[in-house]
Amino acid sequence: MGFDKALEDWKTQLFFEIDGAVTTARAGIAATGTLILWPTPAEPRTMSLVPPVHFAVLAASSLYDTFDAAPSAKGWVHGMPSNALLISGPSRTADIEQTLTYGIHGPMELVVLLIE
């Protein structure tokens, strides 16, 4: 499923009017609490980076102990995307006066829906 118009045509709404977005996670890594997302035209990466709340849907069968286990189990060597997102926590930077600061950009809240 895609959008009825190009993302560029409703970017202002996305940045200033939409409170949350839902994406699917390709896999989850239990050891680090990491989500792996593969953006597509139907789920552009902007959906997980811009709205204040990000809802990520993850199938329990796609939850792995370590990062190495996910690509091996899913056979991703045969078809990786050009862009993948690893989400392990809030954004952070130390660019401002060399002080570590969290939540510089991206959602303020992440809700993971684990589906069996």
C-alpha positions in Angstrom: 0.0 0.0 0.0 1.3 3.4 -0.9 0.2 7.0 -0.4 -2.3 8.8 -2.6 0.3 11.6 -3.4 4.1 12.0 -3.3 5.7 12.6 0.1 7.0 15.9 -1.0 3.4 17.1 -1.5 2.4 16.6 2.1 5.8 17.1 3.9 4.5 20.2 5.7 1.6 18.2 7.2 4.0 15.4 8.2 6.4 17.8 10.0 3.8 20.0 11.7 0.4 18.2 11.9 0.8 14.4 12.2 1.2 13.1 15.7 2.5 9.6 15.0 3.3 7.1 12.3 3.3 3.3 12.0 6.0 1.3 10.3 6.9 -2.4 10.2 10.2 -3.6 11.6 12.1 -6.2 9.6 13.7 -7.7 12.7 14.5 -7.0 16.3 17.7 -7.7 18.2 17.1 -8.7 21.8 20.7 -8.1 23.0 20.6 -4.4 22.2 16.9 -3.6 21.9 17.5 -2.7 18.3 14.9 -2.5 15.6 15.9 -3.1 11.9 13.7 -1.2 9.4 14.0 -1.3 5.6 12.4 1.8 4.2 10.2 1.4 1.1 8.1 3.7 -1.1 5.1 2.6 1.0 7.0 3.2 4.3 9.6 5.9 3.7 12.2 6.4 6.4 10.7 9.8 7.1 7.8 8.0 8.8 10.1 6.6 11.5 12.1 9.8 11.9 9.8 12.8 11.8 6.5 12.4 13.8 6.7 12.8 17.6 5.5 9.2 18.2 6.8 6.2 16.1 4.8 2.9 16.4 6.9 0.0 15.1 5.2 -3.4 14.5 7.5 -6.4 14.9 6.6 -10.0 14.4 7.8 -12.1 17.4 9.2 -14.6 14.9 11.6 -11.9 13.7 13.1 -11.3 17.1 16.7 -12.5 17.3 19.3 -12.8 20.1 22.1 -11.0 18.3 22.6 -8.8 15.2 24.4 -11.6 13.4 21.5 -14.0 13.7 19.0 -11.8 11.8 20.7 -11.5 8.4 21.7 -15.2 8.5 18.3 -16.5 9.4 16.5 -14.3 6.9 19.0 -14.8 4.0 19.4 -11.0 3.5 22.7 -11.6 1.6 20.4 -12.2 -1.4 18.6 -8.9 -1.3 19.6 -6.1 1.0 18.0 -2.6 0.5 20.1 0.4 -0.4 19.0 2.0 3.0 18.4 0.2 6.3 17.7 1.8 9.7 19.0 0.5 13.0 17.0 2.0 15.9 18.6 1.4 19.3 17.6 4.5 21.3 17.0 8.2 21.1 19.2 10.3 18.9 22.2 11.9 20.6 25.0 14.3 19.8 28.0 15.8 21.6 28.5 18.5 19.0 27.1 21.2 21.3 29.9 22.3 23.6 31.2 18.7 23.7 28.2 17.8 26.0 26.3 14.6 25.3 22.7 15.6 24.5 19.8 13.2 23.8 16.7 13.6 21.7 18.2 16.1 19.2 15.9 14.9 16.4 13.5 12.1 15.7 10.5 10.8 17.7 10.2 11.7 21.3 8.5 8.3 21.9 8.8 4.8 20.4 6.1 2.2 20.9 7.0 -1.4 19.7 4.0 -3.6 19.1 5.3 -7.2 19.2 2.9 -9.5 17.3 2.8 -13.3 17.7 
